[in-house]
């Protein structure tokens, strides 16, 4: 159960790449980021909302980035890197973690919207610093260590229709 009050300061960090791939693979649909942000904030005081996205030069991605900003997210954009062997890489693990640590003194709660188990250590650190940590993700693709490391996990699959377009 999430204990919240209207004065509680919340920071929301959304791993858009993780969410996109999960929603596409599980439901062949896209995420409703407005519904996601509303659920994450849950009538509390939003301090900052940041969405971490990858620029892959695909059609409509710029309008997607603008839509995120219209909803209330700041966007952090990273270009996808292509290596000599043709492999590609782009992730925001370090950037999200640094933002969470920087934001921690200014919030009561950090909501991480991701299923990536790499953030379990970040959860433990934030909790040690006195920050409540909530995570949101689709249970089928959320690492168990992330669920265990957070104070609360919101399974988006419990009401997938609410969070999908």
C-alpha positions as CSV (number, residue, x, y, z in Angstrom):
1,X,0.0,0.0,0.0
2,X,1.2,3.5,-0.9
3,X,1.0,6.0,1.9
4,X,0.9,9.5,0.5
5,X,-0.3,12.9,1.5
6,X,-0.8,16.1,-0.7
7,X,2.3,17.8,0.6
8,X,4.6,14.9,-0.2
9,X,7.2,16.0,-2.8
10,X,7.6,13.5,-5.7
11,X,10.2,13.1,-8.4
12,X,9.3,10.8,-11.3
13,X,11.9,9.3,-13.6
14,X,10.6,7.3,-16.6
15,X,12.8,4.9,-18.6
16,X,11.0,5.5,-21.9
17,X,13.1,3.0,-23.8
18,X,12.4,0.2,-21.3
19,X,8.7,1.1,-21.3
20,X,8.4,1.2,-25.1
21,X,9.9,-2.2,-25.6
22,X,7.9,-3.8,-22.8
23,X,4.6,-2.3,-24.0
24,X,5.3,-3.3,-27.6
25,X,6.3,-6.9,-26.7
26,X,3.6,-7.6,-24.2
27,X,0.7,-5.7,-25.7
28,X,1.8,-4.4,-29.2
29,X,0.7,-1.0,-28.0
30,X,2.3,2.3,-26.8
31,X,2.3,3.8,-23.3
32,X,-0.1,6.5,-22.2
33,X,2.5,8.8,-20.5
34,X,-0.2,11.2,-19.2
35,X,-2.0,8.4,-17.3
36,X,1.4,7.1,-16.1
37,X,2.4,10.5,-14.8
38,X,-1.0,10.9,-13.1
39,X,-0.6,7.6,-11.4
40,X,3.0,8.2,-10.3
41,X,2.2,11.6,-8.8
42,X,-1.1,10.4,-7.2
43,X,-2.3,13.8,-6.0
44,X,1.0,14.7,-4.4
45,X,3.3,17.6,-5.2
46,X,5.3,17.0,-8.3
47,X,8.8,18.4,-8.0
48,X,10.2,17.1,-11.3
49,X,9.2,14.5,-14.0
50,X,12.0,13.4,-16.4
51,X,11.6,11.0,-19.3
52,X,14.8,9.4,-20.7
53,X,14.5,8.8,-24.4
54,X,16.7,7.6,-27.2
55,X,17.0,9.4,-30.6
56,X,17.1,6.7,-33.2
57,X,16.1,8.9,-36.2
58,X,12.8,7.2,-36.5
59,X,9.7,8.8,-37.9
60,X,7.6,10.8,-35.4
61,X,10.1,10.7,-32.6
62,X,10.4,14.5,-32.4
63,X,6.6,14.8,-32.0
64,X,6.8,12.1,-29.3
65,X,9.5,14.1,-27.4
66,X,7.3,17.2,-27.7
67,X,4.2,15.3,-26.5
68,X,6.2,14.2,-23.4
69,X,7.0,17.8,-22.7
70,X,3.4,18.9,-23.2
71,X,2.3,16.3,-20.6
72,X,4.8,17.7,-18.1
73,X,8.0,15.6,-18.5
74,X,11.4,17.1,-19.0
75,X,13.1,15.0,-21.7
76,X,16.7,13.8,-21.6
77,X,17.6,12.7,-25.1
78,X,20.5,10.5,-26.0
79,X,21.6,9.5,-29.5
80,X,21.8,5.8,-30.3
81,X,25.4,4.7,-30.8
82,X,26.3,2.3,-33.6
83,X,29.6,0.4,-33.3
84,X,31.8,-0.9,-36.1
85,X,30.4,-4.4,-35.8
86,X,26.9,-3.0,-36.4
87,X,25.7,-3.4,-32.8
88,X,23.8,-0.5,-31.2
89,X,23.7,0.8,-27.7
90,X,21.9,3.5,-25.8
91,X,20.8,3.4,-22.3
92,X,20.2,5.9,-19.5
93,X,21.2,3.9,-16.4
94,X,23.9,6.2,-15.3
95,X,22.1,9.4,-16.2
96,X,18.9,8.3,-14.4
97,X,20.9,7.3,-11.3
98,X,22.7,10.5,-11.2
99,X,19.5,12.5,-11.5
100,X,17.8,10.5,-8.8
101,X,20.7,11.0,-6.4
102,X,20.8,14.8,-7.2
103,X,17.0,15.0,-6.8
104,X,16.9,13.0,-3.5
105,X,17.5,16.0,-1.1
106,X,14.6,17.8,-2.7
107,X,11.9,15.2,-2.6
108,X,10.2,12.8,-0.2
109,X,9.6,10.1,-2.8
110,X,11.2,9.0,-6.1
111,X,9.1,7.1,-8.5
112,X,11.2,5.0,-11.0
113,X,9.2,3.8,-14.0
114,X,11.2,1.0,-15.3
115,X,11.6,-2.8,-15.1
116,X,15.4,-2.7,-15.2
117,X,17.0,-4.6,-12.3
118,X,20.1,-2.4,-12.6
119,X,18.2,0.2,-10.6
120,X,17.9,-2.1,-7.5
121,X,21.1,-0.7,-6.0
122,X,19.9,2.9,-6.6
123,X,16.7,2.0,-4.7
124,X,18.7,0.7,-1.8
125,X,20.8,3.9,-1.7
126,X,17.9,6.3,-1.9
127,X,16.1,4.4,0.9
128,X,19.2,4.6,3.0
129,X,19.2,8.4,2.4
130,X,15.6,8.5,3.7
131,X,13.8,8.8,0.4
132,X,10.8,6.6,-0.2
133,X,11.2,4.7,-3.5
134,X,8.3,3.5,-5.6
135,X,8.7,1.6,-8.8
136,X,6.2,1.1,-11.6
137,X,6.5,-1.5,-14.4
138,X,4.9,-4.4,-16.1
139,X,5.5,-7.3,-13.7
140,X,6.2,-9.8,-16.5
141,X,9.3,-7.9,-17.5
142,X,10.3,-6.3,-14.2
143,X,13.4,-7.7,-12.4
144,X,12.5,-9.2,-9.1
145,X,15.5,-7.5,-7.4
146,X,14.0,-4.1,-8.4
147,X,10.6,-5.0,-6.9
148,X,12.3,-6.2,-3.7
149,X,14.6,-3.1,-3.4
150,X,11.7,-0.6,-3.6
151,X,9.3,0.4,-0.9
152,X,6.4,-0.2,-3.2
153,X,5.9,-1.7,-6.7
154,X,3.0,-0.8,-8.9
155,X,2.3,-3.5,-11.4
156,X,1.1,-1.8,-14.6
157,X,-0.3,-5.1,-15.8
158,X,-2.9,-5.1,-13.1
159,X,-4.7,-2.4,-15.1
160,X,-2.9,-2.3,-18.4
161,X,-5.7,-0.7,-20.3
162,X,-5.3,2.4,-18.1
163,X,-1.6,2.8,-19.2
164,X,-1.8,1.9,-22.9
165,X,-2.9,3.9,-26.0
